[in-house]
Every structure is written in structure tokens, then in C-alpha cells.
């Protein structure tokens, strides 16, 4: 007798270029399939990049300020392969094909952040093996993060959040989440609860986020516990929920009517070659 398996919505995480109207959406689901999707934030057009049979650790990933390059950490478990089963790569947005390839062989550390349009910090940890280089993008050996949040996803993610304008609140001992806040227009605050949790709720990984909006002056609150990703883009709020990406105008009274930008749930694996 077959067992009923609950189907979860696609899981989304988004990277926004700071100096360009470009974004990359990581769309995951089922658990061992992930793809990259280009988001033109001027036209709200979405274009599939590539699929990977494996896992991309989106919280150890970043997009260059001009939106040209992507750095990510991935694992496919092929431990006898050239990459030893996990790797850090730099690719051309929105593709996953590496122009810089650094074999890792385990899931400690890995990934990194861009420090400029063509330089990156590598979250090296226990070391990478250089398999492919490219003169277009180079490792920044002079950069060191001011803080150290360990060898897994927070070690990159928390640094990226603070770089992008999120204020990290004081840590609470024995808490399963870290709180980040970002001020919005009209006195609103976007609050992110970044969970690090063993035995997370069904459909979540050990790292997952939820959100809320608060306006302390007027005592208003908007529940965002179902928002797995959220960010502000100018005067508009962006968020991902149930495999869909939304946008709404921020008003003093709250947020305007949500606009569905794209539903990622029906996407299925396609074998696509990068054009380089």
C-alpha cells in the first residue's frame, strides 16, 4: 500500500543585485532538485537559468552588485567525483555552469560574498581545491568579515544581511532564532527571524526564516510568519510565500494590494546547457 506523501510548495530564496535591477531566484523542490531563475526587476520577466540535481546552499550564496555573477555553494554527494561531492562555484547570472570552480569535499564552510563587481570573499573554512579559475573574477585575499558566525550558513548569511542594511539584534542565549530588522518608509520595521533549528517544522530545513511588519508609533502589526523570504526594494515590499513571489507598496496604513509576480510551483526539471 502506498503511503500518502504531503507535497510542499516550492521553496524560494532571492538574491537582489544592489546596483542593477537584476535578481536571481533559487527555486528548490523536490528536495534534491534546485534551479536558478533570472528576475528582471524592471519588467518583472522571469527566465529559467539551469537546474541542478543536488542542493544549493542559498544562504552561502551571493550576486555581484552589477548582477553579472553568482557565487554559490552546492552539494550532490558524488564523493568520488572531481569536486569530491561539494563545491563553491562562480557562474554568469543566471546560469550555474562554473567559470570558477573550487572543490570542497564536505559541507563545512563554502560559498562566499562579492566585495566588488569582480572580486569575492571565499568562505574557505577547511579549504578548497582550485579546479578552475577565470581572470574576470578574482578572490579578494584582503577581506575578512568582522564577525564569525560559524562554519555553516550563518557564517555567510548573517554577514550578507548586515551588508545589505539589516540590523542584527543582540543574541539571546538558547534561542533558536536570530532577529534582524530593517527600517522601511512610514515608520514600518521589517523584522526577520532567522531560525537555526534541529528538528524544524515539516517542509523546513535547519535554516529557515519567518517575518513580521511592525509600526510601533501606531501600534500596527502585520503577520509574515509564512514569508520564507522578504526584502525591501525602494518603496515596495517583496516576499516569497507558498512557492510564489509577491510585491506590494508600503503605505502608512500598511501594505497595498499584493501583486503576484510569479508562481514557481509548476516548474519541473529541464536539462539546459549554459550558452558559454
N, C-alpha and C positions, 0 to 999 in steps of 0.2 A: 504494500500500500504506500503510495507516495505521500510525503508529508507536505503540508501547506507551508510554503516559504513566503514570509512577508517581503514584499517588494518596496524598497525605499526610493524616494526621489533621488535624482542625480545630485551629487554633492558638488558645490561650486566654490571656487576661490578666485579672486580677481586681483590682478596687478595693474596699476594705473601709472603710465609714464608721467613724470612731473612736468616736462617741458614740451609735451606733444599730446594731441588729442587721440592717443592710442591706448588701448588696453589689451591685456591677454586674460582670457578666462580659462582656468583649468576645470575641466568637467570630468568628474570621476563616477564610475558606476557601469557595470558591476565592479566590485572592489578591486579586481586585478586589471581593469581597463581604464585608461585615462586619455584625454585628448586636450590639445591646446586650440583655442579659438581666438582669432583676431577680432577686436572690437574697435570699429571706427566711431569714436565718440562724437564726431561732428554730424555724421549721417545716421548713426545707430545701425549700421550694417555689420553683420557678423559673418566671418569667413573661417571655415574649418582649416586648421593647420595640419597636425598629424596626430595619429593615435599611437599609443604605446601599450603593449601587453606587459603590465608591471605597475609600479607605484611611483608617482612623483610626489615628493615631499614639498608641497606648495609653500609651507611656512619656512622653508630654507631656500626659497627662490626669490628672484627679483627681475625687474625690467629696467633697462637703461633709461636715463632721463629723456633721451630723444626718441625712445620707443623702437630702436632698431635691433636691440639684442636682448636675449633672455638667458639668465643663469638659473639652473635648476639642479636638484639632487634627485636621483632616481634609483630604483632597485628592481631587478627582475629575477633575482635568485639564481641566476646561472653562474654558479660559483667557479666553474671550470673555464669560463669564457675569458676573453682578453681583459674585460673590466673587472673580473672576479665577482660579478653579480650585482655591483652597485657602483655608481659613478656620479661625478659632477660634470655637467656639460654647459657650454655656452653655444647658443644657436642664434640664427637670424629669425626675428619675430615674423610670423607666428609658428615657425617650424620647430621641430625637436631635433633634427639632424645636427650633430655636433660639429662646430668649427674648432672648438677647443674641447678636448676630452681628457678627463682625469679619472683614472680607475681608483676605486676606493676599497672594495672587498669586504666592507662591513657597513653598518648603518649608524655609526657614531660620527658626529660632526657632518661635514659635507655641505655643499651648496655655498652660498655667499651673497654678497651685495655689490652693486655698482657704486663706485666712488666718483665716477665721472662718466661721460658718454662712451669712453673706450677703455676704462680701467676698472678692475674689480678687486674686491677683497675675497679671498678664498677662506672659507671656514675649514681650515685644514685638519685640525684635531690630531689624529694619529697618523696622518699623512696620506697623500695621494700619489699615484704613479702617473706621470705625464705620458699620454698616449698620442695626443695630437695638439699642436699649437697653431696659432694664427696671428700674424703681426697686426691685424686690425684691432684686436683686443688684447690687453696685456694685464698681467697680475700686478696689483699695487702692493709692493712689499713694505711700504712705509706706513700703511694704515693699520691701526689696531683699535678695535672697539674699546670705549672707556669702561664698559661693564662686561661681565662674563655671566651668562645665564645657563651654562652647562653645555653638554655635547650633543643635545638633540635640538628639536625645532625651536624652543625659546631662544637658543643661542644666536639665531639669525632673526627670527620673527620679532622679538621684542626690540631689537636694535632697529629693524626696518620701521616698526610702528613709531618709535620715538623720532627717527629721522623724518618721518612723514607728518609730524605735527601732533602726535598723540602724547598726552601726558601720562606717565606711569605713576599710579598712586602707590603710597607706601605698602610694602608687602605685609600681609597678615599671616602670622605663623599658623601652620596646619591647615591653611586654606587650600582648596582645590582649584582656585582661580586667581588670576592677577587682573586688576582693574586698570583700564586705560580710559582716558577721557579726551574728547576733542570739542572745543567750543565752536558753536555754529552761530548763524545770524539770529536775531530776535531773542537773544538770551537763552537759546537752547543749548544743551550739552548732549553730545552723543557719547554714550558710555558702552564700553566693550568689556565683557567678562571672558577673559582668555583662560579656558579650563585646561588643566594638566591632570588627567584623571585616569587611574586604573579602574576598570570596570565601569566604563562610561555607558550612558544610555544606549539602547539599540539604535543602530544606524549612525552612531558617532564613533570617531576614533579616540585615541587617548588625548589628542589635542583637538579642541573644538571651541567655538565661540558662540556667545549669545549677546544681545544688545538691548538697550533701552534709551529713550529720549526723555530728558527732564528739563523743565524750565522752573527753577526754584523761585523766581520772583512771583510768578503767577500760580505756583503750586501745581503745574501740569505735568503729566507723565504719559508717555506712550510706550506700550509694551512691544519689545522687539526680541522676545526670547526665541522666536522662530527664525530670526535673521541669522544665518550662519556666516554671513559676511556683510559688512556695511562700511560705507565711506562717504565723505562729502566731496562734491565736485562743483566748485563755485558756490552758487546759492541753492544747489539741489542735493538732495539726499539720494544715495544709491544703496540698494541692498539686494541680497540673494535669499530666496526662500522657496522651499519645496521644488528645487530644480529650475527656478525662474529668476530672472533678473529684472528689477524694478527701479523706477526713478520717480521722485516727487519733489515739488517745490516746497521749500521751507518757509512757513508763514508764522507770524506771531501766534496765531491761534492753533498752530500745529503743523501738519504737513498736508499738502494738497492731494488731489485725487491721484493715487498711484497709477503710473503708466507701465504696462508690461512691455519690456524691451525685447525679451526673447525667452522662449521656453526650450530648455535644453534636454528635456526628459526623453524625447523620442529618438535621440541620436544613437546610432549604432556603429560599431567598429567598421572602419574602412581602411584598406591598405593604400596609403597615399605616399608618393615619393616627393621629397623636397625638391624645389627647382634649382638646386645647387649641389 
